[in-house]
Amino acid sequence: MINLQEFAVTLAREEKSKLTIEKYLRDVKAFLFFCGGNVTKETVVRFKEYAGGRYEKSSANSMIAAVNCWLKYSGMADLCVRQFRIQKKPFSPKEKELSRDEYSRLVKTAERNGNERLSLVVQTICGTGIRVSELKYITVEAVKKGEAVVSCKNKTRVIFIVRELRKKLLAYAQGKRIRTGCFGKDAEVTVPAMIAGIPVNTIASGAFTGNRYIQKINLPDTISKVGMGPLPMV
């Protein structure tokens, strides 16, 4: 039985974030399960092919990085494999951009369905440019101050919250009697089958990473693909 505790301690000494350490351990465990503990160049290559065929290349590369890191730590650097080559795009494809009309439909649909919180989530993400996993930094204190300090992967940046959005968030907090901290701690989340007439078919990698409150996610039948580690405990 391979003990990964010392590996985790080493990662912590290298100042890896807690979430990064959890992911590295999860990926190494997946590799060891895949190869049945038989760590050879052949099994590492096969795992790379498996990950590349099952997940997006970027997700597969993150798994390979974790395994390579563990192999180097274990004195088996000669077994490391190369990551998949991904051609970087200097711009975001139009099909991945959210138009103003689509944004308005998302907000209005949430409001029509009586989901004020979802409406504010969409407005916050689009109004600040933060990631879903960074919503936890939008606290009552941050909204009152007009800025949120986001710390992610050993990097810190300041996000400004515009006046109109601040007014809406503070009004919501007052109505829900939220006086401090983040705006939601739901233990159960239901992913809708459609948003503004658009089918929801994918859960992105790490979509809910960093959220320690969610215990259950209800997925519609339209979901055909789930990225790596949608939840921190997965």
Rosetta constraint file for C-alpha pairs under 8 A:
AtomPair CA 4 CA 8 HARMONIC 6.27 0.50
AtomPair CA 4 CA 25 HARMONIC 7.28 0.50
AtomPair CA 5 CA 9 HARMONIC 6.32 0.50
AtomPair CA 6 CA 10 HARMONIC 6.23 0.50
AtomPair CA 7 CA 11 HARMONIC 6.32 0.50
AtomPair CA 7 CA 70 HARMONIC 7.25 0.50
AtomPair CA 7 CA 73 HARMONIC 7.26 0.50
AtomPair CA 8 CA 12 HARMONIC 6.26 0.50
AtomPair CA 8 CA 21 HARMONIC 6.40 0.50
AtomPair CA 8 CA 25 HARMONIC 7.32 0.50
AtomPair CA 9 CA 13 HARMONIC 6.29 0.50
AtomPair CA 10 CA 14 HARMONIC 6.35 0.50
AtomPair CA 11 CA 15 HARMONIC 6.56 0.50
AtomPair CA 11 CA 16 HARMONIC 5.62 0.50
AtomPair CA 11 CA 21 HARMONIC 6.49 0.50
AtomPair CA 12 CA 16 HARMONIC 5.36 0.50
AtomPair CA 12 CA 17 HARMONIC 7.27 0.50
AtomPair CA 12 CA 18 HARMONIC 7.72 0.50
AtomPair CA 12 CA 21 HARMONIC 7.33 0.50
AtomPair CA 16 CA 20 HARMONIC 6.13 0.50
AtomPair CA 16 CA 21 HARMONIC 6.36 0.50
AtomPair CA 16 CA 153 HARMONIC 7.66 0.50
AtomPair CA 16 CA 154 HARMONIC 7.72 0.50
AtomPair CA 17 CA 21 HARMONIC 6.26 0.50
AtomPair CA 17 CA 153 HARMONIC 6.17 0.50
AtomPair CA 17 CA 154 HARMONIC 6.90 0.50
AtomPair CA 18 CA 22 HARMONIC 6.22 0.50
AtomPair CA 19 CA 23 HARMONIC 6.19 0.50
AtomPair CA 19 CA 209 HARMONIC 7.99 0.50
AtomPair CA 19 CA 210 HARMONIC 7.50 0.50
AtomPair CA 19 CA 232 HARMONIC 7.36 0.50
AtomPair CA 20 CA 24 HARMONIC 6.12 0.50
AtomPair CA 20 CA 153 HARMONIC 7.80 0.50
AtomPair CA 21 CA 25 HARMONIC 6.16 0.50
AtomPair CA 22 CA 26 HARMONIC 6.09 0.50
AtomPair CA 22 CA 232 HARMONIC 7.82 0.50
AtomPair CA 23 CA 27 HARMONIC 6.07 0.50
AtomPair CA 23 CA 66 HARMONIC 7.89 0.50
AtomPair CA 23 CA 229 HARMONIC 7.80 0.50
AtomPair CA 24 CA 28 HARMONIC 6.09 0.50
AtomPair CA 24 CA 63 HARMONIC 7.48 0.50
AtomPair CA 24 CA 66 HARMONIC 4.89 0.50
AtomPair CA 24 CA 67 HARMONIC 7.48 0.50
AtomPair CA 25 CA 29 HARMONIC 6.04 0.50
AtomPair CA 25 CA 66 HARMONIC 7.77 0.50
AtomPair CA 26 CA 30 HARMONIC 6.20 0.50
AtomPair CA 27 CA 31 HARMONIC 6.25 0.50
AtomPair CA 27 CA 63 HARMONIC 5.58 0.50
AtomPair CA 27 CA 66 HARMONIC 6.34 0.50
AtomPair CA 27 CA 67 HARMONIC 6.86 0.50
AtomPair CA 28 CA 32 HARMONIC 6.17 0.50
AtomPair CA 28 CA 63 HARMONIC 7.85 0.50
AtomPair CA 28 CA 66 HARMONIC 6.51 0.50
AtomPair CA 28 CA 67 HARMONIC 5.44 0.50
AtomPair CA 28 CA 70 HARMONIC 7.21 0.50
AtomPair CA 29 CA 33 HARMONIC 6.06 0.50
AtomPair CA 30 CA 34 HARMONIC 6.06 0.50
AtomPair CA 31 CA 35 HARMONIC 6.21 0.50
AtomPair CA 31 CA 44 HARMONIC 7.93 0.50
AtomPair CA 31 CA 47 HARMONIC 6.66 0.50
AtomPair CA 31 CA 67 HARMONIC 7.30 0.50
AtomPair CA 32 CA 36 HARMONIC 5.71 0.50
AtomPair CA 32 CA 37 HARMONIC 5.10 0.50
AtomPair CA 32 CA 38 HARMONIC 7.64 0.50
AtomPair CA 32 CA 39 HARMONIC 7.59 0.50
AtomPair CA 33 CA 37 HARMONIC 6.71 0.50
AtomPair CA 34 CA 47 HARMONIC 7.09 0.50
AtomPair CA 35 CA 39 HARMONIC 6.62 0.50
AtomPair CA 35 CA 43 HARMONIC 5.90 0.50
AtomPair CA 35 CA 44 HARMONIC 7.95 0.50
AtomPair CA 35 CA 47 HARMONIC 7.70 0.50
AtomPair CA 38 CA 43 HARMONIC 7.30 0.50
AtomPair CA 39 CA 43 HARMONIC 6.20 0.50
AtomPair CA 39 CA 44 HARMONIC 7.01 0.50
AtomPair CA 40 CA 44 HARMONIC 6.26 0.50
AtomPair CA 40 CA 79 HARMONIC 6.76 0.50
AtomPair CA 41 CA 45 HARMONIC 6.18 0.50
AtomPair CA 41 CA 79 HARMONIC 4.98 0.50
AtomPair CA 41 CA 80 HARMONIC 7.58 0.50
AtomPair CA 42 CA 46 HARMONIC 6.15 0.50
AtomPair CA 43 CA 47 HARMONIC 6.04 0.50
AtomPair CA 44 CA 48 HARMONIC 6.26 0.50
AtomPair CA 44 CA 79 HARMONIC 7.13 0.50
AtomPair CA 44 CA 80 HARMONIC 7.48 0.50
AtomPair CA 44 CA 81 HARMONIC 7.22 0.50
AtomPair CA 45 CA 49 HARMONIC 6.32 0.50
AtomPair CA 45 CA 81 HARMONIC 6.79 0.50
AtomPair CA 46 CA 50 HARMONIC 6.08 0.50
AtomPair CA 47 CA 51 HARMONIC 6.05 0.50
AtomPair CA 48 CA 52 HARMONIC 6.03 0.50
AtomPair CA 48 CA 60 HARMONIC 7.31 0.50
AtomPair CA 48 CA 64 HARMONIC 6.65 0.50
AtomPair CA 48 CA 81 HARMONIC 7.90 0.50
AtomPair CA 49 CA 53 HARMONIC 6.09 0.50
AtomPair CA 50 CA 54 HARMONIC 6.15 0.50
AtomPair CA 51 CA 55 HARMONIC 5.75 0.50
AtomPair CA 51 CA 60 HARMONIC 5.13 0.50
AtomPair CA 51 CA 63 HARMONIC 7.65 0.50
AtomPair CA 52 CA 56 HARMONIC 6.70 0.50
AtomPair CA 52 CA 57 HARMONIC 5.69 0.50
AtomPair CA 52 CA 60 HARMONIC 5.39 0.50
AtomPair CA 52 CA 84 HARMONIC 7.93 0.50
AtomPair CA 55 CA 59 HARMONIC 6.12 0.50
AtomPair CA 55 CA 60 HARMONIC 5.92 0.50
AtomPair CA 55 CA 227 HARMONIC 6.98 0.50
AtomPair CA 55 CA 228 HARMONIC 7.60 0.50
AtomPair CA 56 CA 60 HARMONIC 6.15 0.50
AtomPair CA 56 CA 227 HARMONIC 7.85 0.50
AtomPair CA 57 CA 61 HARMONIC 6.01 0.50
AtomPair CA 57 CA 84 HARMONIC 6.54 0.50
AtomPair CA 57 CA 86 HARMONIC 7.42 0.50
AtomPair CA 58 CA 62 HARMONIC 6.44 0.50
AtomPair CA 58 CA 86 HARMONIC 7.67 0.50
AtomPair CA 59 CA 63 HARMONIC 6.50 0.50
AtomPair CA 59 CA 205 HARMONIC 7.30 0.50
AtomPair CA 59 CA 227 HARMONIC 7.70 0.50
AtomPair CA 59 CA 228 HARMONIC 6.75 0.50
AtomPair CA 60 CA 64 HARMONIC 6.24 0.50
AtomPair CA 60 CA 84 HARMONIC 7.90 0.50
AtomPair CA 61 CA 65 HARMONIC 6.07 0.50
AtomPair CA 61 CA 83 HARMONIC 5.38 0.50
AtomPair CA 61 CA 84 HARMONIC 6.28 0.50
AtomPair CA 62 CA 66 HARMONIC 6.39 0.50
AtomPair CA 63 CA 67 HARMONIC 6.34 0.50
AtomPair CA 64 CA 68 HARMONIC 5.97 0.50
AtomPair CA 64 CA 81 HARMONIC 7.52 0.50
AtomPair CA 64 CA 82 HARMONIC 7.93 0.50
AtomPair CA 64 CA 83 HARMONIC 6.45 0.50
AtomPair CA 65 CA 69 HARMONIC 6.08 0.50
AtomPair CA 65 CA 83 HARMONIC 7.50 0.50
AtomPair CA 66 CA 70 HARMONIC 6.36 0.50
AtomPair CA 67 CA 71 HARMONIC 6.13 0.50
AtomPair CA 67 CA 80 HARMONIC 7.84 0.50
AtomPair CA 68 CA 72 HARMONIC 6.21 0.50
AtomPair CA 68 CA 77 HARMONIC 7.32 0.50
AtomPair CA 68 CA 79 HARMONIC 7.94 0.50
AtomPair CA 68 CA 80 HARMONIC 5.14 0.50
AtomPair CA 68 CA 81 HARMONIC 7.07 0.50
AtomPair CA 69 CA 73 HARMONIC 6.25 0.50
AtomPair CA 70 CA 74 HARMONIC 6.06 0.50
AtomPair CA 71 CA 75 HARMONIC 6.29 0.50
AtomPair CA 71 CA 76 HARMONIC 4.86 0.50
AtomPair CA 71 CA 77 HARMONIC 5.48 0.50
AtomPair CA 71 CA 79 HARMONIC 6.98 0.50
AtomPair CA 71 CA 80 HARMONIC 6.66 0.50
AtomPair CA 72 CA 76 HARMONIC 5.42 0.50
AtomPair CA 72 CA 77 HARMONIC 4.38 0.50
AtomPair CA 72 CA 80 HARMONIC 7.71 0.50
AtomPair CA 73 CA 77 HARMONIC 7.86 0.50
AtomPair CA 76 CA 80 HARMONIC 7.50 0.50
AtomPair CA 92 CA 96 HARMONIC 6.62 0.50
AtomPair CA 92 CA 97 HARMONIC 6.94 0.50
AtomPair CA 93 CA 97 HARMONIC 6.75 0.50
AtomPair CA 98 CA 102 HARMONIC 6.10 0.50
AtomPair CA 98 CA 103 HARMONIC 6.39 0.50
AtomPair CA 99 CA 103 HARMONIC 6.16 0.50
AtomPair CA 100 CA 104 HARMONIC 6.15 0.50
AtomPair CA 101 CA 105 HARMONIC 6.18 0.50
AtomPair CA 102 CA 106 HARMONIC 6.20 0.50
AtomPair CA 102 CA 196 HARMONIC 7.64 0.50
AtomPair CA 103 CA 107 HARMONIC 6.37 0.50
AtomPair CA 103 CA 122 HARMONIC 7.96 0.50
AtomPair CA 104 CA 108 HARMONIC 6.04 0.50
AtomPair CA 105 CA 109 HARMONIC 5.80 0.50
AtomPair CA 105 CA 196 HARMONIC 5.66 0.50
AtomPair CA 106 CA 110 HARMONIC 6.26 0.50
AtomPair CA 106 CA 119 HARMONIC 7.40 0.50
AtomPair CA 106 CA 122 HARMONIC 7.45 0.50
AtomPair CA 106 CA 195 HARMONIC 6.50 0.50
AtomPair CA 106 CA 196 HARMONIC 5.50 0.50
AtomPair CA 107 CA 111 HARMONIC 6.30 0.50
AtomPair CA 107 CA 118 HARMONIC 7.87 0.50
AtomPair CA 107 CA 119 HARMONIC 4.88 0.50
AtomPair CA 107 CA 120 HARMONIC 7.84 0.50
AtomPair CA 107 CA 122 HARMONIC 6.69 0.50
AtomPair CA 107 CA 123 HARMONIC 7.25 0.50
AtomPair CA 108 CA 112 HARMONIC 6.04 0.50
AtomPair CA 108 CA 119 HARMONIC 7.49 0.50
AtomPair CA 109 CA 113 HARMONIC 6.21 0.50
AtomPair CA 109 CA 195 HARMONIC 7.44 0.50
AtomPair CA 109 CA 196 HARMONIC 6.02 0.50
AtomPair CA 110 CA 114 HARMONIC 6.38 0.50
AtomPair CA 110 CA 115 HARMONIC 5.08 0.50
AtomPair CA 110 CA 116 HARMONIC 6.58 0.50
AtomPair CA 110 CA 118 HARMONIC 6.08 0.50
AtomPair CA 110 CA 119 HARMONIC 5.26 0.50
AtomPair CA 111 CA 115 HARMONIC 5.47 0.50
AtomPair CA 111 CA 116 HARMONIC 5.62 0.50
AtomPair CA 111 CA 119 HARMONIC 6.18 0.50
AtomPair CA 115 CA 119 HARMONIC 6.49 0.50
AtomPair CA 116 CA 120 HARMONIC 6.28 0.50
AtomPair CA 117 CA 121 HARMONIC 6.17 0.50
AtomPair CA 118 CA 122 HARMONIC 6.27 0.50
AtomPair CA 119 CA 123 HARMONIC 6.28 0.50
AtomPair CA 120 CA 124 HARMONIC 5.88 0.50
AtomPair CA 120 CA 168 HARMONIC 7.75 0.50
AtomPair CA 120 CA 169 HARMONIC 7.17 0.50
AtomPair CA 121 CA 125 HARMONIC 6.14 0.50
AtomPair CA 122 CA 126 HARMONIC 6.09 0.50
AtomPair CA 123 CA 127 HARMONIC 5.59 0.50
AtomPair CA 123 CA 165 HARMONIC 7.53 0.50
AtomPair CA 124 CA 128 HARMONIC 5.88 0.50
AtomPair CA 124 CA 129 HARMONIC 7.81 0.50
AtomPair CA 124 CA 130 HARMONIC 7.87 0.50
AtomPair CA 124 CA 165 HARMONIC 7.19 0.50
AtomPair CA 125 CA 129 HARMONIC 5.31 0.50
AtomPair CA 125 CA 130 HARMONIC 5.39 0.50
AtomPair CA 125 CA 131 HARMONIC 6.69 0.50
AtomPair CA 125 CA 132 HARMONIC 7.17 0.50
AtomPair CA 125 CA 135 HARMONIC 7.94 0.50
AtomPair CA 126 CA 130 HARMONIC 7.70 0.50
AtomPair CA 127 CA 161 HARMONIC 7.62 0.50
AtomPair CA 127 CA 162 HARMONIC 7.74 0.50
AtomPair CA 127 CA 165 HARMONIC 7.74 0.50
AtomPair CA 128 CA 159 HARMONIC 6.62 0.50
AtomPair CA 128 CA 160 HARMONIC 6.86 0.50
AtomPair CA 128 CA 161 HARMONIC 6.53 0.50
AtomPair CA 130 CA 134 HARMONIC 6.15 0.50
AtomPair CA 130 CA 135 HARMONIC 7.18 0.50
AtomPair CA 130 CA 159 HARMONIC 7.94 0.50
AtomPair CA 131 CA 135 HARMONIC 6.87 0.50
AtomPair CA 132 CA 207 HARMONIC 6.62 0.50
AtomPair CA 132 CA 208 HARMONIC 6.93 0.50
AtomPair CA 133 CA 206 HARMONIC 7.70 0.50
AtomPair CA 133 CA 207 HARMONIC 6.46 0.50
AtomPair CA 133 CA 208 HARMONIC 5.52 0.50
AtomPair CA 133 CA 209 HARMONIC 5.44 0.50
AtomPair CA 133 CA 210 HARMONIC 5.74 0.50
AtomPair CA 133 CA 211 HARMONIC 6.90 0.50
AtomPair CA 134 CA 138 HARMONIC 7.70 0.50
AtomPair CA 134 CA 150 HARMONIC 7.07 0.50
AtomPair CA 134 CA 210 HARMONIC 7.57 0.50
AtomPair CA 135 CA 182 HARMONIC 7.99 0.50
AtomPair CA 136 CA 182 HARMONIC 5.68 0.50
AtomPair CA 136 CA 183 HARMONIC 7.89 0.50
AtomPair CA 136 CA 210 HARMONIC 7.86 0.50
AtomPair CA 136 CA 211 HARMONIC 7.32 0.50
AtomPair CA 137 CA 142 HARMONIC 7.56 0.50
AtomPair CA 137 CA 148 HARMONIC 6.20 0.50
AtomPair CA 137 CA 149 HARMONIC 6.91 0.50
AtomPair CA 137 CA 150 HARMONIC 6.15 0.50
AtomPair CA 137 CA 182 HARMONIC 7.00 0.50
AtomPair CA 138 CA 142 HARMONIC 5.96 0.50
AtomPair CA 138 CA 143 HARMONIC 6.66 0.50
AtomPair CA 138 CA 148 HARMONIC 6.13 0.50
AtomPair CA 138 CA 182 HARMONIC 6.13 0.50
AtomPair CA 138 CA 183 HARMONIC 7.54 0.50
AtomPair CA 139 CA 143 HARMONIC 6.19 0.50
AtomPair CA 139 CA 148 HARMONIC 7.77 0.50
AtomPair CA 139 CA 180 HARMONIC 6.94 0.50
AtomPair CA 139 CA 181 HARMONIC 4.86 0.50
AtomPair CA 139 CA 182 HARMONIC 4.21 0.50
AtomPair CA 139 CA 183 HARMONIC 6.42 0.50
AtomPair CA 140 CA 144 HARMONIC 6.21 0.50
AtomPair CA 140 CA 170 HARMONIC 7.20 0.50
AtomPair CA 140 CA 173 HARMONIC 7.36 0.50
AtomPair CA 140 CA 178 HARMONIC 7.68 0.50
AtomPair CA 140 CA 179 HARMONIC 6.70 0.50
AtomPair CA 140 CA 180 HARMONIC 5.29 0.50
AtomPair CA 140 CA 181 HARMONIC 5.65 0.50
AtomPair CA 140 CA 182 HARMONIC 6.35 0.50
AtomPair CA 140 CA 183 HARMONIC 7.23 0.50
AtomPair CA 141 CA 145 HARMONIC 6.26 0.50
AtomPair CA 141 CA 180 HARMONIC 6.50 0.50
AtomPair CA 141 CA 181 HARMONIC 6.95 0.50
AtomPair CA 142 CA 146 HARMONIC 5.99 0.50
AtomPair CA 142 CA 147 HARMONIC 5.39 0.50
AtomPair CA 142 CA 148 HARMONIC 4.99 0.50
AtomPair CA 142 CA 149 HARMONIC 7.90 0.50
AtomPair CA 143 CA 147 HARMONIC 6.35 0.50
AtomPair CA 143 CA 148 HARMONIC 7.31 0.50
AtomPair CA 143 CA 161 HARMONIC 6.77 0.50
AtomPair CA 143 CA 166 HARMONIC 5.70 0.50
AtomPair CA 143 CA 169 HARMONIC 7.33 0.50
AtomPair CA 143 CA 170 HARMONIC 7.21 0.50
AtomPair CA 144 CA 166 HARMONIC 7.21 0.50
AtomPair CA 144 CA 170 HARMONIC 7.60 0.50
AtomPair CA 146 CA 160 HARMONIC 5.96 0.50
AtomPair CA 146 CA 161 HARMONIC 5.06 0.50
AtomPair CA 146 CA 162 HARMONIC 6.97 0.50
AtomPair CA 146 CA 163 HARMONIC 7.55 0.50
AtomPair CA 146 CA 166 HARMONIC 7.04 0.50
AtomPair CA 147 CA 158 HARMONIC 6.58 0.50
AtomPair CA 147 CA 159 HARMONIC 5.43 0.50
AtomPair CA 147 CA 160 HARMONIC 4.29 0.50
AtomPair CA 147 CA 161 HARMONIC 5.41 0.50
AtomPair CA 148 CA 158 HARMONIC 5.70 0.50
AtomPair CA 148 CA 159 HARMONIC 5.13 0.50
AtomPair CA 148 CA 160 HARMONIC 6.45 0.50
AtomPair CA 148 CA 161 HARMONIC 7.54 0.50
AtomPair CA 149 CA 156 HARMONIC 6.85 0.50
AtomPair CA 149 CA 157 HARMONIC 5.85 0.50
AtomPair CA 149 CA 158 HARMONIC 4.60 0.50
AtomPair CA 149 CA 159 HARMONIC 6.35 0.50
AtomPair CA 150 CA 156 HARMONIC 5.52 0.50
AtomPair CA 150 CA 157 HARMONIC 5.37 0.50
AtomPair CA 150 CA 158 HARMONIC 6.16 0.50
AtomPair CA 150 CA 159 HARMONIC 7.23 0.50
AtomPair CA 151 CA 155 HARMONIC 5.54 0.50
AtomPair CA 151 CA 156 HARMONIC 4.34 0.50
AtomPair CA 151 CA 157 HARMONIC 6.66 0.50
AtomPair CA 152 CA 156 HARMONIC 6.41 0.50
AtomPair CA 161 CA 165 HARMONIC 6.65 0.50
AtomPair CA 161 CA 166 HARMONIC 6.35 0.50
AtomPair CA 162 CA 166 HARMONIC 6.18 0.50
AtomPair CA 163 CA 167 HARMONIC 6.26 0.50
AtomPair CA 164 CA 168 HARMONIC 6.53 0.50
AtomPair CA 165 CA 169 HARMONIC 6.15 0.50
AtomPair CA 166 CA 170 HARMONIC 6.00 0.50
AtomPair CA 167 CA 171 HARMONIC 6.07 0.50
AtomPair CA 168 CA 172 HARMONIC 6.20 0.50
AtomPair CA 169 CA 173 HARMONIC 6.14 0.50
AtomPair CA 170 CA 174 HARMONIC 6.10 0.50
AtomPair CA 171 CA 175 HARMONIC 6.16 0.50
AtomPair CA 172 CA 176 HARMONIC 6.15 0.50
AtomPair CA 173 CA 177 HARMONIC 5.77 0.50
AtomPair CA 173 CA 178 HARMONIC 4.74 0.50
AtomPair CA 173 CA 179 HARMONIC 6.81 0.50
AtomPair CA 173 CA 183 HARMONIC 7.02 0.50
AtomPair CA 174 CA 178 HARMONIC 6.14 0.50
AtomPair CA 174 CA 179 HARMONIC 7.31 0.50
AtomPair CA 178 CA 183 HARMONIC 7.00 0.50
AtomPair CA 185 CA 213 HARMONIC 5.55 0.50
AtomPair CA 185 CA 214 HARMONIC 7.38 0.50
AtomPair CA 186 CA 213 HARMONIC 6.29 0.50
AtomPair CA 186 CA 214 HARMONIC 6.12 0.50
AtomPair CA 187 CA 213 HARMONIC 5.28 0.50
AtomPair CA 187 CA 214 HARMONIC 4.14 0.50
AtomPair CA 187 CA 215 HARMONIC 5.06 0.50
AtomPair CA 187 CA 216 HARMONIC 6.45 0.50
AtomPair CA 188 CA 214 HARMONIC 5.66 0.50
AtomPair CA 188 CA 215 HARMONIC 5.94 0.50
AtomPair CA 188 CA 216 HARMONIC 4.74 0.50
AtomPair CA 188 CA 217 HARMONIC 5.82 0.50
AtomPair CA 188 CA 218 HARMONIC 7.65 0.50
AtomPair CA 189 CA 214 HARMONIC 7.01 0.50
AtomPair CA 189 CA 216 HARMONIC 6.37 0.50
AtomPair CA 189 CA 217 HARMONIC 4.85 0.50
AtomPair CA 189 CA 218 HARMONIC 6.20 0.50
AtomPair CA 190 CA 217 HARMONIC 5.73 0.50
AtomPair CA 190 CA 218 HARMONIC 4.55 0.50
AtomPair CA 190 CA 219 HARMONIC 6.38 0.50
AtomPair CA 191 CA 217 HARMONIC 7.23 0.50
AtomPair CA 191 CA 218 HARMONIC 6.05 0.50
AtomPair CA 191 CA 219 HARMONIC 5.40 0.50
AtomPair CA 191 CA 220 HARMONIC 6.61 0.50
AtomPair CA 192 CA 200 HARMONIC 6.99 0.50
AtomPair CA 192 CA 219 HARMONIC 7.46 0.50
AtomPair CA 192 CA 220 HARMONIC 6.49 0.50
AtomPair CA 193 CA 199 HARMONIC 5.91 0.50
AtomPair CA 193 CA 200 HARMONIC 5.34 0.50
AtomPair CA 193 CA 201 HARMONIC 7.77 0.50
AtomPair CA 193 CA 219 HARMONIC 7.89 0.50
AtomPair CA 193 CA 220 HARMONIC 5.27 0.50
AtomPair CA 193 CA 221 HARMONIC 7.27 0.50
AtomPair CA 193 CA 222 HARMONIC 5.95 0.50
AtomPair CA 193 CA 223 HARMONIC 7.80 0.50
AtomPair CA 194 CA 198 HARMONIC 5.23 0.50
AtomPair CA 194 CA 199 HARMONIC 4.33 0.50
AtomPair CA 194 CA 200 HARMONIC 5.32 0.50
AtomPair CA 195 CA 199 HARMONIC 6.54 0.50
AtomPair CA 195 CA 200 HARMONIC 6.96 0.50
AtomPair CA 199 CA 222 HARMONIC 6.91 0.50
AtomPair CA 200 CA 222 HARMONIC 6.27 0.50
AtomPair CA 200 CA 223 HARMONIC 6.41 0.50
AtomPair CA 201 CA 222 HARMONIC 5.19 0.50
AtomPair CA 201 CA 223 HARMONIC 3.97 0.50
AtomPair CA 201 CA 224 HARMONIC 5.43 0.50
AtomPair CA 201 CA 225 HARMONIC 6.58 0.50
AtomPair CA 202 CA 223 HARMONIC 5.58 0.50
AtomPair CA 202 CA 224 HARMONIC 6.23 0.50
AtomPair CA 202 CA 225 HARMONIC 4.92 0.50
AtomPair CA 202 CA 226 HARMONIC 5.86 0.50
AtomPair CA 202 CA 227 HARMONIC 7.79 0.50
AtomPair CA 203 CA 207 HARMONIC 6.60 0.50
AtomPair CA 203 CA 223 HARMONIC 7.47 0.50
AtomPair CA 203 CA 225 HARMONIC 6.40 0.50
AtomPair CA 203 CA 226 HARMONIC 4.72 0.50
AtomPair CA 203 CA 227 HARMONIC 5.94 0.50
AtomPair CA 203 CA 230 HARMONIC 7.29 0.50
AtomPair CA 204 CA 226 HARMONIC 6.28 0.50
AtomPair CA 204 CA 227 HARMONIC 4.92 0.50
AtomPair CA 204 CA 228 HARMONIC 7.72 0.50
AtomPair CA 204 CA 230 HARMONIC 7.09 0.50
AtomPair CA 205 CA 226 HARMONIC 7.04 0.50
AtomPair CA 205 CA 227 HARMONIC 3.87 0.50
AtomPair CA 205 CA 228 HARMONIC 4.72 0.50
AtomPair CA 205 CA 229 HARMONIC 6.07 0.50
AtomPair CA 205 CA 230 HARMONIC 5.60 0.50
AtomPair CA 206 CA 227 HARMONIC 6.97 0.50
AtomPair CA 206 CA 228 HARMONIC 6.35 0.50
AtomPair CA 206 CA 229 HARMONIC 5.22 0.50
AtomPair CA 206 CA 230 HARMONIC 4.30 0.50
AtomPair CA 206 CA 231 HARMONIC 6.42 0.50
AtomPair CA 206 CA 232 HARMONIC 7.69 0.50
AtomPair CA 207 CA 229 HARMONIC 7.99 0.50
AtomPair CA 207 CA 230 HARMONIC 5.09 0.50
AtomPair CA 207 CA 231 HARMONIC 7.21 0.50
AtomPair CA 208 CA 230 HARMONIC 5.51 0.50
AtomPair CA 208 CA 231 HARMONIC 5.30 0.50
AtomPair CA 208 CA 232 HARMONIC 7.28 0.50
AtomPair CA 209 CA 229 HARMONIC 7.53 0.50
AtomPair CA 209 CA 230 HARMONIC 6.33 0.50
AtomPair CA 209 CA 231 HARMONIC 5.33 0.50
AtomPair CA 209 CA 232 HARMONIC 5.14 0.50
AtomPair CA 210 CA 231 HARMONIC 7.86 0.50
AtomPair CA 210 CA 232 HARMONIC 6.36 0.50
AtomPair CA 211 CA 231 HARMONIC 7.56 0.50
AtomPair CA 211 CA 232 HARMONIC 7.24 0.50
AtomPair CA 212 CA 232 HARMONIC 7.39 0.50
AtomPair CA 219 CA 223 HARMONIC 6.77 0.50
AtomPair CA 226 CA 230 HARMONIC 7.38 0.50
AtomPair CA 229 CA 233 HARMONIC 7.82 0.50
AtomPair CA 229 CA 234 HARMONIC 5.54 0.50
AtomPair CA 230 CA 234 HARMONIC 7.04 0.50
